[in-house]
Amino acid sequence: MADGPFVEDWEFSSVIGVERKELRKLFEDKSALDLEGDAAWIAKNCVNNLIGYPHGMDDLLQHRFGLTQPELENLWSDLAD
């Protein structure tokens, strides 16, 4: 998400809630990732925006993340629980 074409640079922080560099830093060490607090809402926001924001990019999303649109929706649901 931080390096993909899904959200334009000029609106990234407004759409996602953090700058690209902050997102990269937060998720750079996936082994230490704790989906609580800020990390949780940022992860949910990223998935939510991948579901509804990048119009016409379903094939690219599936190629980049290996998830179909319904699978992204299931992931968001799991994160929201």
C-alpha positions in Angstrom: 0.0 0.0 0.0 2.8 2.4 0.9 4.5 1.9 -2.4 1.7 1.1 -4.7 -0.2 3.1 -7.2 -3.5 2.8 -5.4 -3.6 6.3 -3.8 -2.0 9.4 -5.4 0.8 11.0 -3.4 -1.1 14.3 -3.0 -4.0 12.7 -1.2 -2.3 9.7 0.5 -2.2 11.1 4.0 -5.8 12.3 3.7 -7.1 9.0 2.5 -4.9 6.7 4.7 -4.4 8.9 7.7 -0.6 8.8 7.7 2.2 9.7 5.3 3.7 7.0 3.2 7.0 7.0 5.1 5.1 6.6 8.4 3.2 3.6 6.9 6.4 2.0 5.7 8.1 2.5 9.1 5.1 1.1 11.0 4.9 -2.1 9.0 8.6 -2.6 8.1 9.2 -5.3 10.8 6.2 -7.6 10.2 7.5 -10.1 12.8 7.1 -7.5 15.6 3.8 -6.1 14.3 1.2 -5.7 16.9 -2.2 -4.9 15.5 -3.3 -2.8 18.4 -3.7 1.0 18.8 -2.4 3.0 15.8 -1.3 0.0 13.9 -4.8 -1.5 14.0 -6.6 1.5 12.8 -4.0 2.2 10.1 -4.2 -1.5 8.9 -8.0 -1.3 8.8 -7.9 2.0 7.0 -5.6 0.6 4.3 -7.7 -2.5 3.7 -10.9 -0.4 3.7 -9.5 1.9 1.1 -8.2 -0.9 -1.0 -11.8 -2.2 -1.1 -13.5 1.0 -2.2 -11.0 3.5 -3.4 -8.8 2.4 -6.3 -11.5 2.2 -8.9 -10.9 -0.1 -11.7 -7.8 -1.7 -10.2 -9.2 -5.1 -9.1 -6.8 -7.1 -11.3 -3.8 -5.0 -10.1 -4.9 -5.4 -6.5 -5.2 -9.2 -6.9 -1.8 -9.3 -8.6 -0.1 -7.2 -6.0 -1.6 -8.6 -2.9 -2.9 -12.0 -4.0 -6.4 -11.3 -2.8 -9.7 -11.0 -4.7 -12.1 -8.2 -3.8 -14.2 -10.6 -1.7 -11.1 -11.8 0.1 -10.1 -8.2 0.9 -13.6 -7.7 2.2 -13.2 -10.8 4.4 -9.9 -9.5 5.6 -11.4 -6.2 6.6 -14.2 -8.0 8.4 -11.6 -10.1 10.3 -9.6 -6.9 11.3 -12.8 -5.2 12.4 -13.7 -7.9 14.9 
